[in-house]
Amino acid sequence: MKELIKQYETAKKKAIQFMQKGQINNYFDALLEMNHYKKMIVVSAN
């Protein structure tokens, strides 16, 4: 669970960096990665 949270936070940081640089495609990819980890966290919590 802790590892999933770390990976989610890393993806979040990458998304913020891409957004600030204006790299839209990479930003959306990072958002998809965040969504994947969020789903995994919810599943493992139940």
PDB file with SEQRES, HELIX, SHEET and CRYST1 records, atoms N, CA, C and O in Angstrom:
SEQRES   1 A   46  MET LYS GLU LEU ILE LYS GLN TYR GLU THR ALA LYS LYS          
SEQRES   2 A   46  LYS ALA ILE GLN PHE MET GLN LYS GLY GLN ILE ASN ASN          
SEQRES   3 A   46  TYR PHE ASP ALA LEU LEU GLU MET ASN HIS TYR LYS LYS          
SEQRES   4 A   46  MET ILE VAL VAL SER ALA ASN                                  
HELIX    1 AA1 LYS A    2  LYS A   21  1                                  20    
HELIX    2 AA2 ILE A   24  ALA A   45  1                                  22    
CRYST1    1.000    1.000    1.000  90.00  90.00  90.00 P 1           1          
ATOM      1  N   MET A   1       0.830  -1.194   0.000  1.00  0.00           N  
ATOM      2  CA  MET A   1       0.000   0.000   0.000  1.00  0.00           C  
ATOM      3  C   MET A   1       0.873   1.256   0.000  1.00  0.00           C  
ATOM      4  O   MET A   1       0.609   2.204  -0.740  1.00  0.00           O  
ATOM      5  N   LYS A   2       1.918   1.256   0.838  1.00  0.00           N  
ATOM      6  CA  LYS A   2       2.802   2.420   0.902  1.00  0.00           C  
ATOM      7  C   LYS A   2       3.498   2.650  -0.432  1.00  0.00           C  
ATOM      8  O   LYS A   2       3.709   3.789  -0.846  1.00  0.00           O  
ATOM      9  N   GLU A   3       3.852   1.554  -1.099  1.00  0.00           N  
ATOM     10  CA  GLU A   3       4.519   1.667  -2.396  1.00  0.00           C  
ATOM     11  C   GLU A   3       3.582   2.277  -3.443  1.00  0.00           C  
ATOM     12  O   GLU A   3       4.015   3.076  -4.273  1.00  0.00           O  
ATOM     13  N   LEU A   4       2.320   1.907  -3.403  1.00  0.00           N  
ATOM     14  CA  LEU A   4       1.344   2.484  -4.332  1.00  0.00           C  
ATOM     15  C   LEU A   4       1.179   3.983  -4.094  1.00  0.00           C  
ATOM     16  O   LEU A   4       1.069   4.760  -5.042  1.00  0.00           O  
ATOM     17  N   ILE A   5       1.163   4.376  -2.844  1.00  0.00           N  
ATOM     18  CA  ILE A   5       1.029   5.796  -2.520  1.00  0.00           C  
ATOM     19  C   ILE A   5       2.248   6.564  -3.006  1.00  0.00           C  
ATOM     20  O   ILE A   5       2.116   7.676  -3.519  1.00  0.00           O  
ATOM     21  N   LYS A   6       3.443   5.979  -2.849  1.00  0.00           N  
ATOM     22  CA  LYS A   6       4.663   6.621  -3.336  1.00  0.00           C  
ATOM     23  C   LYS A   6       4.610   6.802  -4.852  1.00  0.00           C  
ATOM     24  O   LYS A   6       4.951   7.865  -5.371  1.00  0.00           O  
ATOM     25  N   GLN A   7       4.180   5.757  -5.552  1.00  0.00           N  
ATOM     26  CA  GLN A   7       4.100   5.825  -7.003  1.00  0.00           C  
ATOM     27  C   GLN A   7       3.066   6.852  -7.444  1.00  0.00           C  
ATOM     28  O   GLN A   7       3.276   7.562  -8.427  1.00  0.00           O  
ATOM     29  N   TYR A   8       1.947   6.935  -6.720  1.00  0.00           N  
ATOM     30  CA  TYR A   8       0.922   7.933  -7.029  1.00  0.00           C  
ATOM     31  C   TYR A   8       1.483   9.342  -6.856  1.00  0.00           C  
ATOM     32  O   TYR A   8       1.281  10.202  -7.713  1.00  0.00           O  
ATOM     33  N   GLU A   9       2.178   9.576  -5.760  1.00  0.00           N  
ATOM     34  CA  GLU A   9       2.749  10.900  -5.500  1.00  0.00           C  
ATOM     35  C   GLU A   9       3.812  11.262  -6.535  1.00  0.00           C  
ATOM     36  O   GLU A   9       3.907  12.420  -6.940  1.00  0.00           O  
ATOM     37  N   THR A  10       4.606  10.292  -6.963  1.00  0.00           N  
ATOM     38  CA  THR A  10       5.602  10.535  -7.997  1.00  0.00           C  
ATOM     39  C   THR A  10       4.937  10.922  -9.307  1.00  0.00           C  
ATOM     40  O   THR A  10       5.378  11.855  -9.979  1.00  0.00           O  
ATOM     41  N   ALA A  11       3.879  10.212  -9.671  1.00  0.00           N  
ATOM     42  CA  ALA A  11       3.143  10.538 -10.893  1.00  0.00           C  
ATOM     43  C   ALA A  11       2.515  11.924 -10.788  1.00  0.00           C  
ATOM     44  O   ALA A  11       2.452  12.654 -11.777  1.00  0.00           O  
ATOM     45  N   LYS A  12       2.055  12.284  -9.605  1.00  0.00           N  
ATOM     46  CA  LYS A  12       1.457  13.607  -9.383  1.00  0.00           C  
ATOM     47  C   LYS A  12       2.493  14.702  -9.588  1.00  0.00           C  
ATOM     48  O   LYS A  12       2.208  15.719 -10.220  1.00  0.00           O  
ATOM     49  N   LYS A  13       3.694  14.497  -9.058  1.00  0.00           N  
ATOM     50  CA  LYS A  13       4.767  15.474  -9.226  1.00  0.00           C  
ATOM     51  C   LYS A  13       5.144  15.620 -10.694  1.00  0.00           C  
ATOM     52  O   LYS A  13       5.375  16.729 -11.176  1.00  0.00           O  
ATOM     53  N   LYS A  14       5.206  14.485 -11.408  1.00  0.00           N  
ATOM     54  CA  LYS A  14       5.522  14.541 -12.828  1.00  0.00           C  
ATOM     55  C   LYS A  14       4.444  15.302 -13.584  1.00  0.00           C  
ATOM     56  O   LYS A  14       4.755  16.086 -14.481  1.00  0.00           O  
ATOM     57  N   ALA A  15       3.188  15.082 -13.237  1.00  0.00           N  
ATOM     58  CA  ALA A  15       2.080  15.760 -13.910  1.00  0.00           C  
ATOM     59  C   ALA A  15       2.184  17.272 -13.707  1.00  0.00           C  
ATOM     60  O   ALA A  15       1.977  18.047 -14.640  1.00  0.00           O  
ATOM     61  N   ILE A  16       2.502  17.676 -12.500  1.00  0.00           N  
ATOM     62  CA  ILE A  16       2.628  19.110 -12.211  1.00  0.00           C  
ATOM     63  C   ILE A  16       3.782  19.715 -13.018  1.00  0.00           C  
ATOM     64  O   ILE A  16       3.654  20.812 -13.562  1.00  0.00           O  
ATOM     65  N   GLN A  17       4.896  19.005 -13.094  1.00  0.00           N  
ATOM     66  CA  GLN A  17       6.041  19.502 -13.856  1.00  0.00           C  
ATOM     67  C   GLN A  17       5.696  19.631 -15.334  1.00  0.00           C  
ATOM     68  O   GLN A  17       6.028  20.634 -15.966  1.00  0.00           O  
ATOM     69  N   PHE A  18       5.034  18.628 -15.884  1.00  0.00           N  
ATOM     70  CA  PHE A  18       4.665  18.668 -17.297  1.00  0.00           C  
ATOM     71  C   PHE A  18       3.675  19.798 -17.570  1.00  0.00           C  
ATOM     72  O   PHE A  18       3.757  20.464 -18.602  1.00  0.00           O  
ATOM     73  N   MET A  19       2.742  20.012 -16.646  1.00  0.00           N  
ATOM     74  CA  MET A  19       1.761  21.077 -16.817  1.00  0.00           C  
ATOM     75  C   MET A  19       2.471  22.431 -16.843  1.00  0.00           C  
ATOM     76  O   MET A  19       2.154  23.284 -17.671  1.00  0.00           O  
ATOM     77  N   GLN A  20       3.421  22.624 -15.945  1.00  0.00           N  
ATOM     78  CA  GLN A  20       4.134  23.896 -15.876  1.00  0.00           C  
ATOM     79  C   GLN A  20       4.979  24.145 -17.127  1.00  0.00           C  
ATOM     80  O   GLN A  20       5.157  25.288 -17.546  1.00  0.00           O  
ATOM     81  N   LYS A  21       5.498  23.065 -17.717  1.00  0.00           N  
ATOM     82  CA  LYS A  21       6.322  23.200 -18.916  1.00  0.00           C  
ATOM     83  C   LYS A  21       5.476  23.284 -20.184  1.00  0.00           C  
ATOM     84  O   LYS A  21       6.001  23.584 -21.256  1.00  0.00           O  
ATOM     85  N   GLY A  22       4.182  23.023 -20.074  1.00  0.00           N  
ATOM     86  CA  GLY A  22       3.303  23.088 -21.235  1.00  0.00           C  
ATOM     87  C   GLY A  22       3.355  21.848 -22.102  1.00  0.00           C  
ATOM     88  O   GLY A  22       2.973  21.898 -23.271  1.00  0.00           O  
ATOM     89  N   GLN A  23       3.818  20.739 -21.557  1.00  0.00           N  
ATOM     90  CA  GLN A  23       3.901  19.487 -22.302  1.00  0.00           C  
ATOM     91  C   GLN A  23       2.598  18.716 -22.094  1.00  0.00           C  
ATOM     92  O   GLN A  23       2.485  17.869 -21.207  1.00  0.00           O  
ATOM     93  N   ILE A  24       1.626  19.035 -22.935  1.00  0.00           N  
ATOM     94  CA  ILE A  24       0.270  18.538 -22.733  1.00  0.00           C  
ATOM     95  C   ILE A  24       0.179  17.017 -22.838  1.00  0.00           C  
ATOM     96  O   ILE A  24      -0.454  16.381 -21.995  1.00  0.00           O  
ATOM     97  N   ASN A  25       0.801  16.425 -23.856  1.00  0.00           N  
ATOM     98  CA  ASN A  25       0.704  14.969 -24.030  1.00  0.00           C  
ATOM     99  C   ASN A  25       1.305  14.227 -22.839  1.00  0.00           C  
ATOM    100  O   ASN A  25       0.722  13.262 -22.346  1.00  0.00           O  
ATOM    101  N   ASN A  26       2.456  14.674 -22.386  1.00  0.00           N  
ATOM    102  CA  ASN A  26       3.085  14.041 -21.223  1.00  0.00           C  
ATOM    103  C   ASN A  26       2.256  14.257 -19.962  1.00  0.00           C  
ATOM    104  O   ASN A  26       2.185  13.386 -19.095  1.00  0.00           O  
ATOM    105  N   TYR A  27       1.626  15.434 -19.871  1.00  0.00           N  
ATOM    106  CA  TYR A  27       0.757  15.739 -18.734  1.00  0.00           C  
ATOM    107  C   TYR A  27      -0.415  14.766 -18.670  1.00  0.00           C  
ATOM    108  O   TYR A  27      -0.730  14.234 -17.606  1.00  0.00           O  
ATOM    109  N   PHE A  28      -1.059  14.536 -19.815  1.00  0.00           N  
ATOM    110  CA  PHE A  28      -2.184  13.598 -19.837  1.00  0.00           C  
ATOM    111  C   PHE A  28      -1.740  12.172 -19.525  1.00  0.00           C  
ATOM    112  O   PHE A  28      -2.460  11.429 -18.858  1.00  0.00           O  
ATOM    113  N   ASP A  29      -0.564  11.792 -20.003  1.00  0.00           N  
ATOM    114  CA  ASP A  29      -0.038  10.464 -19.681  1.00  0.00           C  
ATOM    115  C   ASP A  29       0.188  10.317 -18.176  1.00  0.00           C  
ATOM    116  O   ASP A  29      -0.105   9.271 -17.596  1.00  0.00           O  
ATOM    117  N   ALA A  30       0.704  11.359 -17.557  1.00  0.00           N  
ATOM    118  CA  ALA A  30       0.927  11.327 -16.111  1.00  0.00           C  
ATOM    119  C   ALA A  30      -0.398  11.276 -15.360  1.00  0.00           C  
ATOM    120  O   ALA A  30      -0.499  10.616 -14.326  1.00  0.00           O  
ATOM    121  N   LEU A  31      -1.422  11.973 -15.876  1.00  0.00           N  
ATOM    122  CA  LEU A  31      -2.746  11.901 -15.249  1.00  0.00           C  
ATOM    123  C   LEU A  31      -3.325  10.489 -15.344  1.00  0.00           C  
ATOM    124  O   LEU A  31      -3.938  10.001 -14.395  1.00  0.00           O  
ATOM    125  N   LEU A  32      -3.130   9.841 -16.480  1.00  0.00           N  
ATOM    126  CA  LEU A  32      -3.593   8.458 -16.627  1.00  0.00           C  
ATOM    127  C   LEU A  32      -2.864   7.538 -15.648  1.00  0.00           C  
ATOM    128  O   LEU A  32      -3.464   6.635 -15.064  1.00  0.00           O  
ATOM    129  N   GLU A  33      -1.567   7.778 -15.477  1.00  0.00           N  
ATOM    130  CA  GLU A  33      -0.776   6.994 -14.522  1.00  0.00           C  
ATOM    131  C   GLU A  33      -1.298   7.213 -13.099  1.00  0.00           C  
ATOM    132  O   GLU A  33      -1.418   6.263 -12.325  1.00  0.00           O  
ATOM    133  N   MET A  34      -1.607   8.465 -12.760  1.00  0.00           N  
ATOM    134  CA  MET A  34      -2.167   8.769 -11.442  1.00  0.00           C  
ATOM    135  C   MET A  34      -3.494   8.044 -11.243  1.00  0.00           C  
ATOM    136  O   MET A  34      -3.741   7.479 -10.178  1.00  0.00           O  
ATOM    137  N   ASN A  35      -4.344   8.059 -12.261  1.00  0.00           N  
ATOM    138  CA  ASN A  35      -5.639   7.397 -12.190  1.00  0.00           C  
ATOM    139  C   ASN A  35      -5.473   5.894 -11.956  1.00  0.00           C  
ATOM    140  O   ASN A  35      -6.216   5.289 -11.183  1.00  0.00           O  
ATOM    141  N   HIS A  36      -4.496   5.306 -12.628  1.00  0.00           N  
ATOM    142  CA  HIS A  36      -4.228   3.872 -12.458  1.00  0.00           C  
ATOM    143  C   HIS A  36      -3.844   3.559 -11.007  1.00  0.00           C  
ATOM    144  O   HIS A  36      -4.380   2.630 -10.403  1.00  0.00           O  
ATOM    145  N   TYR A  37      -2.917   4.340 -10.460  1.00  0.00           N  
ATOM    146  CA  TYR A  37      -2.480   4.085  -9.086  1.00  0.00           C  
ATOM    147  C   TYR A  37      -3.593   4.367  -8.085  1.00  0.00           C  
ATOM    148  O   TYR A  37      -3.703   3.680  -7.070  1.00  0.00           O  
ATOM    149  N   LYS A  38      -4.419   5.373  -8.366  1.00  0.00           N  
ATOM    150  CA  LYS A  38      -5.538   5.694  -7.475  1.00  0.00           C  
ATOM    151  C   LYS A  38      -6.508   4.510  -7.412  1.00  0.00           C  
ATOM    152  O   LYS A  38      -6.992   4.151  -6.339  1.00  0.00           O  
ATOM    153  N   LYS A  39      -6.786   3.912  -8.572  1.00  0.00           N  
ATOM    154  CA  LYS A  39      -7.673   2.747  -8.609  1.00  0.00           C  
ATOM    155  C   LYS A  39      -7.073   1.583  -7.828  1.00  0.00           C  
ATOM    156  O   LYS A  39      -7.779   0.881  -7.104  1.00  0.00           O  
ATOM    157  N   MET A  40      -5.763   1.385  -7.979  1.00  0.00           N  
ATOM    158  CA  MET A  40      -5.094   0.291  -7.272  1.00  0.00           C  
ATOM    159  C   MET A  40      -5.138   0.520  -5.754  1.00  0.00           C  
ATOM    160  O   MET A  40      -5.295  -0.431  -4.988  1.00  0.00           O  
ATOM    161  N   ILE A  41      -5.001   1.777  -5.321  1.00  0.00           N  
ATOM    162  CA  ILE A  41      -5.064   2.093  -3.893  1.00  0.00           C  
ATOM    163  C   ILE A  41      -6.449   1.802  -3.350  1.00  0.00           C  
ATOM    164  O   ILE A  41      -6.591   1.229  -2.270  1.00  0.00           O  
ATOM    165  N   VAL A  42      -7.477   2.200  -4.104  1.00  0.00           N  
ATOM    166  CA  VAL A  42      -8.853   1.969  -3.659  1.00  0.00           C  
ATOM    167  C   VAL A  42      -9.153   0.476  -3.565  1.00  0.00           C  
ATOM    168  O   VAL A  42      -9.791   0.027  -2.613  1.00  0.00           O  
ATOM    169  N   VAL A  43      -8.694  -0.292  -4.551  1.00  0.00           N  
ATOM    170  CA  VAL A  43      -8.928  -1.726  -4.547  1.00  0.00           C  
ATOM    171  C   VAL A  43      -8.212  -2.397  -3.372  1.00  0.00           C  
ATOM    172  O   VAL A  43      -8.777  -3.264  -2.706  1.00  0.00           O  
ATOM    173  N   SER A  44      -6.970  -1.989  -3.128  1.00  0.00           N  
ATOM    174  CA  SER A  44      -6.215  -2.622  -2.045  1.00  0.00           C  
ATOM    175  C   SER A  44      -6.718  -2.199  -0.681  1.00  0.00           C  
ATOM    176  O   SER A  44      -6.507  -2.915   0.299  1.00  0.00           O  
ATOM    177  N   ALA A  45      -7.391  -1.036  -0.589  1.00  0.00           N  
ATOM    178  CA  ALA A  45      -7.928  -0.586   0.688  1.00  0.00           C  
ATOM    179  C   ALA A  45      -9.183  -1.372   1.077  1.00  0.00           C  
ATOM    180  O   ALA A  45      -9.500  -1.507   2.259  1.00  0.00           O  
ATOM    181  N   ASN A  46      -9.884  -1.883   0.081  1.00  0.00           N  
ATOM    182  CA  ASN A  46     -11.119  -2.640   0.378  1.00  0.00           C  
ATOM    183  C   ASN A  46     -10.847  -4.075   0.595  1.00  0.00           C  
ATOM    184  O   ASN A  46     -11.772  -4.845   0.854  1.00  0.00           O  
TER     185      ASN A  46                                                      
END                                                                             
